[in-house]
Amino acid sequence: MKTIKYCCRNEKFGSKQIYKSLKDEYPDLKQKKKDCLGNCKHCKKECIAMLGKKELLCAASPHLLYAQLKQIIADSRAEKVMV
């Protein structure tokens, strides 16, 4: 699983709660808070997170972004079990 990065300036859209929830559920998951991810166009409008260095996830609400991240985590862990 790649590192999930959050923009600190995006916390007003709920990314801080997503970070905390995922940290509680998956303590081994790599997550980082960054001052800026360089995606201000999206960051000003919606909840965002970045997977790795290039894959940007955007959602209209923190609940939708959380669901996307949970699905990606589940898929990633299922792949590891199959290998």
Buried (B, 14 or more C-beta within 10 A) or exposed (E): BEEBBBBEBBBEBBBBBBBEBBEEEBEEBEBEEEEEBEBEEBBEEBBBBBBEEEEBBBBEEBEBBBEBBBEBBEEEEEEEEEE
